Amino acid sequence: WSRQGKNPDRELPETLAQARKAGFGAIEGWLNSFSSDERAMRFRELLWRSGLVLPSVYHGGNLHQPGAAEQTIATVLEWADRARDFPGLLININCAADENKSDEALRLQAENINRLGRELRNRGMHLVLHNHTPEMAHNAREFRAMVALTDPKLVGFCLDIHWVKKA
């Protein structure tokens, strides 16, 4: 949308209608659709009118640097609280892209992911990690670290095969 000079919020009603017309029954939304009570209410209304189901929402954020990670976690939880009426919602997170995360940064990222996964589980939601190229670079160094360092009871993975292939 941005490449075409379009505003995603303005285009959303048409986009949802086109998805339904194309035969889709569900969509992945954006967590920022729940960034305010007003936006959340509008998004729910548009979903209801479209007849689409919302199994997951996508968001990105830094979880490997202390201050930024705290802000990411606070934002995700605040917005997720507005989405509690979607039982079992998957929160699909892509960590900040950086191919050169240190071992310590990866350890901190995994701790924060586990913490976020625990908080979301307590809300009846599930955390899954989404990949792009950086997580798959260097023989999938970051991806492998997250598999090894996160708790499978708290965190799942949503492999984006397009980015796996590109990497």
C-alpha positions in Angstrom: 0.0 0.0 0.0 2.7 2.5 1.0 4.4 2.0 -2.4 1.2 3.0 -4.1 0.6 5.9 -1.8 -2.3 4.3 -0.1 -3.4 4.4 3.5 -3.9 0.9 4.9 -6.6 2.1 7.3 -8.6 3.7 4.5 -8.1 0.6 2.2 -9.1 -1.9 4.9 -12.8 -2.2 4.1 -12.2 -2.9 0.4 -9.3 -5.2 1.2 -11.4 -7.4 3.5 -14.2 -7.4 1.1 -11.9 -8.5 -1.8 -10.4 -11.2 0.4 -13.8 -12.6 1.2 -14.9 -12.4 -2.5 -11.7 -14.3 -3.4 -12.9 -17.1 -1.2 -10.7 -16.6 1.8 -12.4 -17.4 5.2 -9.6 -16.0 7.4 -6.9 -13.3 7.4 -3.9 -12.5 9.4 -4.3 -8.9 10.7 -1.9 -6.5 12.3 -1.6 -6.2 16.0 -1.6 -2.4 15.7 -5.3 -2.7 14.7 -5.7 -2.9 18.5 -3.5 0.1 19.3 -6.5 2.1 20.6 -10.0 1.3 21.6 -11.4 3.2 18.6 -9.2 1.3 16.1 -10.0 -2.0 17.8 -13.7 -1.3 17.6 -13.5 -0.3 13.9 -11.4 -3.4 13.1 -13.8 -5.7 14.8 -16.8 -4.1 12.9 -15.0 -4.5 9.6 -14.1 -8.1 10.3 -17.7 -8.9 11.3 -19.1 -7.3 8.1 -16.6 -9.1 5.9 -17.4 -12.5 7.5 -13.7 -13.3 7.9 -12.1 -15.0 10.9 -9.0 -13.6 12.6 -6.7 -16.4 13.7 -3.5 -14.4 14.0 -2.1 -10.9 14.0 1.4 -9.8 13.0 3.8 -7.3 14.7 7.5 -6.6 14.7 9.7 -5.4 17.5 13.0 -5.3 19.2 13.4 -8.0 21.9 17.2 -8.1 22.0 18.1 -4.7 23.5 17.0 -4.0 27.1 15.2 -0.7 26.8 13.6 -1.4 23.4 12.6 -4.9 24.5 10.7 -3.5 27.5 8.9 -1.1 25.2 8.1 -3.9 22.7 6.7 -6.2 25.4 4.6 -3.4 27.0 3.2 -2.4 23.6 2.4 -6.0 22.6 0.6 -6.7 25.9 -1.3 -3.5 25.8 -2.6 -4.1 22.3 -3.1 -7.8 22.9 -5.4 -6.9 25.9 -7.7 -5.2 23.4 -7.8 -8.3 21.3 -8.8 -10.7 24.1 -12.2 -11.4 22.5 -10.4 -13.5 19.8 -9.9 -16.8 21.6 -6.6 -18.6 20.9 -5.3 -15.7 18.9 -1.8 -16.2 17.5 0.5 -13.2 18.0 3.0 -13.6 15.2 6.1 -11.6 16.1 9.2 -10.8 14.0 12.1 -9.7 16.1 14.1 -6.7 15.0 16.2 -7.5 11.9 19.9 -7.5 12.7 22.1 -10.2 11.2 24.9 -9.6 13.7 23.3 -10.1 17.1 25.8 -11.2 19.7 25.3 -14.4 21.7 24.3 -12.2 24.7 21.7 -10.3 22.5 20.3 -13.7 21.4 20.2 -14.9 25.0 18.3 -11.7 26.1 16.0 -12.0 23.1 15.1 -15.6 24.0 14.4 -14.6 27.7 12.2 -11.8 26.5 10.4 -14.1 24.1 9.7 -16.6 26.8 8.5 -13.8 29.1 6.2 -12.5 26.4 5.0 -16.0 25.5 4.1 -16.6 29.2 2.2 -13.3 29.4 0.3 -14.1 26.2 -0.5 -17.6 27.3 -2.0 -16.2 30.5 -4.3 -14.1 28.2 -5.4 -17.2 26.3 -3.2 -16.3 23.3 -0.2 -17.9 21.7 3.2 -16.4 20.7 4.8 -17.5 17.4 8.0 -16.2 15.9 8.0 -15.1 12.3 11.2 -15.1 10.3 12.7 -13.0 7.5 16.1 -13.3 6.0 18.3 -12.2 9.0 17.1 -15.0 11.2 18.1 -17.5 8.5 21.5 -15.9 7.7 24.7 -17.6 8.7 23.3 -21.1 8.6 20.1 -19.9 10.4 22.1 -18.8 13.4 19.3 -16.7 15.0 16.6 -19.2 14.2 18.5 -22.1 15.6 19.3 -20.1 18.8 15.6 -19.3 19.3 14.7 -23.0 18.8 17.3 -23.9 21.4 16.7 -21.1 23.9 12.9 -20.7 24.0 10.4 -22.9 25.8 8.1 -24.8 23.3 5.3 -24.6 25.8 5.4 -20.8 25.5 6.6 -20.1 21.9 5.9 -21.6 18.5 7.3 -20.8 15.1 5.7 -19.5 11.9 8.1 -20.3 9.1 7.9 -17.9 6.2 9.0 -20.2 3.4 9.6 -17.3 1.0 12.2 -15.7 3.4 13.7 -19.1 4.1 14.2 -19.7 0.4 15.7 -16.2 -0.1 18.1 -16.7 2.7 
